[in-house]
Amino acid sequence: MIKAARLVVLSLVVVLMSSPVFAQNSKAIGTWELTTISPEGETKSTVVISEEGGKLKAVGKSPRGERPYESIEVNGSRITLVITISYNGSPMTITYGGTIDAAKMGGEADFGGMATGTWSATAQKQ
């Protein structure tokens, strides 16, 4: 009976690990060096993406501290990250949209509808 239960659990793990959703998300998991180019110049930070309970989670790290991203979504080769920062004392939501592969990602950034820019990120070796 225990062997049968183990076999069922192992089979379920294999199916989940090979599912397209897991494969899409797994390429985002890791530590990324992020460069954002806005009308105010270039900013560098680190983004750590992990998986918790089947959902992606991202945390931005810079010399000013750490801040969680509100959301991260991977759909095929498309990625969207959303974070809210304080800009001149007011909250500003930045939406990063672009493409992702195993070693890099990048695209366009929208700074709360007030400006646009670009961004790129490189996967860091673990």
Residue frames relative to the residue before (quaternion, step in Angstrom):
aa qw qx qy qz dx dy dz
M 1.0000 0.0000 0.0000 0.0000 0.00 0.00 0.00
I 0.6592 0.5009 -0.3081 0.4686 3.59 0.94 -0.87
K 0.6315 0.5283 -0.3344 0.4585 3.59 1.01 -0.79
A 0.6432 0.5196 -0.3217 0.4613 3.59 0.97 -0.81
A 0.6523 0.5079 -0.3121 0.4682 3.59 0.96 -0.85
R 0.6450 0.5128 -0.3177 0.4692 3.60 0.97 -0.82
L 0.6415 0.5277 -0.3158 0.4586 3.56 0.99 -0.82
V 0.6438 0.5107 -0.3178 0.4730 3.59 0.99 -0.83
V 0.6619 0.4976 -0.3028 0.4718 3.60 0.90 -0.91
L 0.6572 0.5069 -0.3082 0.4649 3.60 0.90 -0.89
S 0.6433 0.5193 -0.3157 0.4656 3.58 0.98 -0.84
L 0.6483 0.5160 -0.3112 0.4653 3.57 0.98 -0.86
V 0.6407 0.5196 -0.3195 0.4663 3.60 0.95 -0.84
V 0.6509 0.5132 -0.3136 0.4633 3.60 0.91 -0.90
V 0.6612 0.5017 -0.3098 0.4639 3.60 0.91 -0.88
L 0.6811 0.4870 -0.2953 0.4601 3.59 0.87 -0.91
M 0.6699 0.5045 -0.3009 0.4541 3.59 0.93 -0.86
S 0.7264 0.4114 -0.2477 0.4917 3.58 1.07 -0.58
S 0.4634 0.6901 -0.4499 0.3266 3.59 1.23 -0.01
P 0.6125 -0.5789 0.3903 0.3706 3.60 -1.10 0.64
V 0.6274 0.5416 -0.3532 0.4339 3.62 0.98 -0.75
F 0.6667 0.4815 -0.3116 0.4761 3.60 0.86 -0.88
A 0.6472 0.5237 -0.3249 0.4488 3.59 0.92 -0.86
Q 0.6430 0.5132 -0.3260 0.4657 3.61 0.97 -0.80
N 0.7119 0.4666 -0.2647 0.4533 3.56 0.81 -1.00
S 0.6385 0.5728 -0.3465 0.3797 3.58 0.95 -0.81
K 0.6267 0.5365 -0.3638 0.4324 3.62 1.04 -0.52
A 0.6499 0.5071 -0.3214 0.4660 3.61 1.18 -0.34
I 0.5864 0.6152 -0.3686 0.3766 3.58 1.13 -0.61
G 0.5777 0.5612 -0.4467 0.3896 3.54 -0.89 1.02
T 0.5674 -0.5641 0.4741 0.3675 3.52 -1.36 -0.29
W 0.0997 -0.8078 0.5807 -0.0154 3.54 -0.83 1.10
E 0.2898 -0.7059 0.6157 0.1967 3.56 -1.08 0.76
L 0.1490 -0.8315 0.5352 0.0079 3.56 -0.41 1.33
T 0.0855 -0.7573 0.6461 0.0407 3.56 -1.01 0.91
T 0.0921 -0.7849 0.6125 0.0181 3.55 -0.76 1.11
I 0.1127 -0.7752 0.6188 0.0586 3.56 -0.91 0.94
S 0.0084 -0.7958 0.6019 -0.0665 3.54 -0.57 1.28
P 0.6961 -0.4345 0.3292 0.4672 3.61 -1.22 0.00
E 0.6782 0.4798 -0.2902 0.4750 3.61 1.22 -0.39
G 0.7208 -0.4241 0.2465 0.4898 3.59 1.24 0.06
E 0.6521 -0.5155 0.4081 0.3774 3.50 -1.38 -0.31
T 0.0672 -0.7759 0.6271 0.0160 3.56 -1.03 0.89
K 0.1560 -0.7781 0.6028 0.0835 3.56 -0.99 0.87
S 0.0957 0.7691 -0.6271 0.0786 3.53 -1.11 0.79
T 0.4064 -0.6668 0.5597 0.2773 3.53 -1.35 0.01
V 0.1179 -0.7651 0.6291 0.0698 3.57 -1.06 0.81
V 0.1351 -0.7707 0.6202 0.0563 3.54 -0.84 1.05
I 0.0916 -0.7997 0.5934 0.0029 3.55 -0.64 1.20
S 0.0129 0.7891 -0.6118 0.0534 3.53 -0.86 1.03
E 0.3720 -0.6884 0.5708 0.2487 3.54 -1.34 0.14
E 0.0195 0.7900 -0.6101 0.0565 3.54 -0.88 1.03
G 0.8511 -0.0366 -0.0040 0.5236 3.56 -0.62 1.11
G 0.7175 -0.4562 0.2463 0.4652 3.56 1.04 0.76
K 0.6860 0.4252 -0.2805 0.5196 3.60 1.28 0.04
L 0.4627 -0.6636 0.5119 0.2890 3.53 -1.15 0.66
K 0.1005 -0.7619 0.6395 0.0218 3.52 -1.18 0.76
A 0.0623 -0.8047 0.5900 0.0202 3.61 -0.93 0.84
V 0.0893 -0.7638 0.6385 0.0328 3.54 -1.15 0.80
G 0.2599 -0.7561 0.5844 0.1390 3.54 -0.89 1.01
K 0.0798 -0.7907 0.6067 0.0201 3.56 -1.01 0.87
S 0.1015 0.7676 -0.6254 0.0962 3.54 -0.98 0.95
P 0.7034 -0.4300 0.3136 0.4712 3.61 -1.20 0.01
R 0.6522 0.5174 -0.3132 0.4570 3.62 1.20 -0.41
G 0.7181 -0.4167 0.2543 0.4960 3.61 1.26 -0.03
E 0.5464 -0.5918 0.4826 0.3440 3.51 -1.36 -0.36
R 0.0045 -0.7843 0.6200 -0.0210 3.54 -1.16 0.71
P 0.3785 -0.7211 0.5238 0.2497 3.61 -0.83 0.90
Y 0.4287 -0.6376 0.5696 0.2920 3.54 -1.22 0.56
E 0.5192 -0.6344 0.4678 0.3303 3.59 -1.08 0.70
S 0.8102 -0.0855 0.0834 0.5738 3.56 0.96 -0.82
I 0.0446 -0.7393 0.6698 0.0527 3.49 -1.38 0.40
E 0.0058 0.7980 -0.6007 0.0479 3.53 -0.89 0.98
V 0.0965 -0.7591 0.6424 0.0423 3.54 -1.02 0.91
N 0.0443 0.7779 -0.6227 0.0723 3.54 -0.83 1.06
G 0.7915 -0.1056 0.0183 0.6017 3.56 -0.08 1.29
S 0.7747 -0.2697 0.2193 0.5283 3.58 -0.67 -1.08
R 0.5593 0.5916 -0.3903 0.4300 3.62 1.28 0.17
I 0.0463 -0.7802 0.6235 0.0196 3.56 -1.09 0.78
T 0.0569 -0.7636 0.6427 0.0258 3.54 -1.16 0.75
L 0.0404 -0.7710 0.6355 -0.0068 3.55 -0.92 1.01
V 0.0846 -0.7927 0.6032 0.0246 3.58 -0.98 0.86
I 0.0717 0.7813 -0.6143 0.0840 3.56 -0.87 1.02
T 0.2332 -0.7456 0.6048 0.1544 3.57 -1.15 0.64
I 0.0857 -0.7908 0.6059 0.0100 3.53 -0.86 1.07
S 0.4664 -0.6066 0.5378 0.3538 3.54 -1.33 0.01
Y 0.0005 -0.7925 0.6082 -0.0445 3.57 -0.72 1.09
N 0.8251 -0.1116 0.0087 0.5538 3.58 -0.49 1.23
G 0.7393 -0.4444 0.2150 0.4579 3.55 0.99 0.91
S 0.6995 0.3993 -0.2680 0.5286 3.58 1.27 0.02
P 0.5289 -0.6258 0.4508 0.3541 3.59 -1.10 0.55
M 0.0356 -0.7692 0.6378 0.0154 3.56 -1.12 0.76
T 0.2526 -0.7607 0.5815 0.1395 3.54 -0.84 1.02
I 0.1402 -0.7736 0.6158 0.0510 3.53 -0.81 1.10
T 0.1173 -0.7799 0.6134 0.0413 3.55 -0.88 1.02
Y 0.1517 -0.7698 0.6184 0.0454 3.52 -0.71 1.19
G 0.0395 0.7921 -0.6075 0.0434 3.59 -0.74 1.03
G 0.2917 0.7685 -0.5325 0.2019 3.56 -0.94 0.78
T 0.5934 -0.5456 0.4488 0.3857 3.51 -1.23 -0.60
I 0.1616 -0.7797 0.6012 0.0677 3.52 -1.28 0.51
D 0.0221 0.7293 -0.6826 -0.0413 3.50 -1.29 0.59
A 0.7821 -0.3742 0.2124 0.4507 3.59 -1.21 -0.08
A 0.8049 0.3153 -0.1438 0.4818 3.62 1.02 -0.68
K 0.8166 0.1022 -0.0460 0.5662 3.60 1.16 -0.37
M 0.0294 -0.7597 0.6477 0.0506 3.50 -1.34 0.32
G 0.1871 0.7902 -0.5696 0.1271 3.56 -1.20 0.41
G 0.1776 0.7808 -0.5863 0.1227 3.51 -1.32 0.24
E 0.7331 -0.3815 0.3342 0.4532 3.52 -1.13 -0.84
A 0.1846 -0.7570 0.6167 0.1124 3.56 -1.24 0.61
D 0.1716 -0.7583 0.6225 0.0895 3.55 -1.03 0.88
F 0.2046 -0.8000 0.5589 0.0767 3.56 -0.65 1.18
G 0.7975 -0.3430 0.1620 0.4692 3.54 0.20 1.34
G 0.6494 -0.5279 0.3188 0.4449 3.58 1.13 0.53
M 0.5991 0.5881 -0.3538 0.4123 3.60 1.27 -0.06
A 0.7932 -0.0251 0.0490 0.6064 3.57 1.17 -0.55
T 0.2384 -0.7443 0.6000 0.1709 3.53 -1.30 0.25
G 0.0095 -0.7804 0.6253 -0.0013 3.52 -1.30 0.38
T 0.4615 -0.6436 0.5210 0.3183 3.52 -1.27 -0.42
W 0.1004 -0.7777 0.6167 0.0694 3.52 -1.31 0.28
S 0.0192 -0.7630 0.6454 0.0305 3.51 -1.30 0.45
A 0.0713 -0.7857 0.6135 0.0331 3.55 -1.20 0.53
T 0.2001 -0.7620 0.6097 0.0867 3.50 -1.17 0.77
A 0.4598 -0.6744 0.5042 0.2822 3.57 -0.90 0.94
Q 0.3029 -0.7420 0.5731 0.1709 3.54 -1.03 0.84
K 0.4898 -0.6572 0.4821 0.3094 3.56 -0.97 0.81
Q 0.3641 -0.7409 0.5282 0.1988 3.55 -0.98 0.88
